[in-house]
Amino acid sequence: MPEQLLHKVRYQVRIVTLDGTELRTGGSYAGGTHRNNSTIFIKPELDALQKELSEKNVILAEQEKRVEDLHTLSIQSTNLLEEIKTDGEEARLAEQKAQLAYEQTHKQVEDLSELLTLQERELSREVLPDMAEQKETLIRRLAEIEQEKPKLKQKSSKLNQIKCYSASFR
């Protein structure tokens, strides 16, 4: 207690305690009932320091627990981050694989479409000349038939006359 009083007045005044201890400016002391035992300053200060030490130890224990919890959380977070990175990498690889498969399929579709177009062109080159040739042949045959038609009508009419004539003899 006297030490705290000296501290408050910044060691600038001289104080005499009830037991006769003189507290001088600057912090030195002399006299008192227990000259050889200076517990007047030490005991209260020691009690205060022990109390402060106990409080600090409690705070230290709480802080150590908090640091341990944070360390555990940090390890868990690091593990979770590694899992997320691994999952992300796997997802990226799967996406690349799907993209590659899509591109390959798309290329195959384009190739097949091109092949189909080429085959259709080739087929029309082969079929169209044949069909044009057949058409020309059929047109000529039709023209020949048209030319023969009057002759055939004439023959048919002669045959009908002969048929009628021969029916009259029967």
C-alpha positions, 0 to 999 in steps of 0.5 A, spaced: 500 500 500 505 505 501 508 503 495 502 504 491 501 511 494 509 513 492 507 511 485 501 515 485 505 521 487 511 519 483 516 519 488 516 526 489 514 527 496 516 524 503 511 520 507 512 517 514 507 511 515 504 509 522 509 504 524 515 510 523 517 508 516 520 514 512 519 513 505 523 518 501 523 521 494 526 517 489 523 511 492 528 509 498 525 508 505 528 507 512 526 506 519 520 503 522 518 498 527 521 492 523 528 495 521 531 488 519 524 485 516 522 490 510 515 486 509 512 493 509 513 494 502 514 487 500 508 483 503 503 487 499 507 488 493 508 480 493 501 479 494 499 483 489 504 480 484 502 473 486 494 475 484 496 478 478 501 472 476 495 467 478 490 472 473 496 472 468 496 464 468 489 463 467 489 468 461 495 464 459 491 458 460 485 460 456 490 463 450 494 457 450 487 453 449 485 458 444 491 457 440 491 450 440 484 450 438 486 455 432 491 450 430 487 444 430 482 449 426 488 451 421 490 443 420 482 442 419 482 448 414 488 445 411 486 438 410 479 441 407 483 446 402 487 440 400 480 436 399 477 442 395 483 442 391 483 435 389 476 435 387 477 441 383 483 438 379 478 432 378 473 436 376 477 440 371 480 433 368 473 431 368 471 437 364 477 437 359 475 429 358 468 431 356 470 437 352 475 432 348 470 427 347 465 432 345 470 435 340 472 428 337 464 427 337 463 433 333 469 432 328 466 425 327 459 428 325 462 433 321 467 428 317 460 423 317 456 429 314 462 431 309 462 423 307 455 423 306 455 429 302 460 426 297 457 420 297 450 423 295 454 427 289 458 421 287 451 417 287 448 423 283 454 423 278 453 416 277 445 415 277 443 422 273 447 420 267 444 413 267 437 416 268 438 421 263 440 416 258 434 412 260 430 418 259 433 419 252 432 412 250 425 412 252 423 419 249 426 416 242 422 409 243 416 414 245 417 417 238 418 411 234 411 408 237 408 415 235 410 414 228 408 407 228 401 408 231 398 410 225 400 404 221 398 400 227 391 403 227 391 402 220 393 394 220 388 394 226 382 397 222 384 392 216 384 386 221 377 388 224 374 388 217 377 381 215 374 379 222 367 382 220 368 379 213 370 372 215 364 372 221 359 374 215 361 367 212 360 363 218 
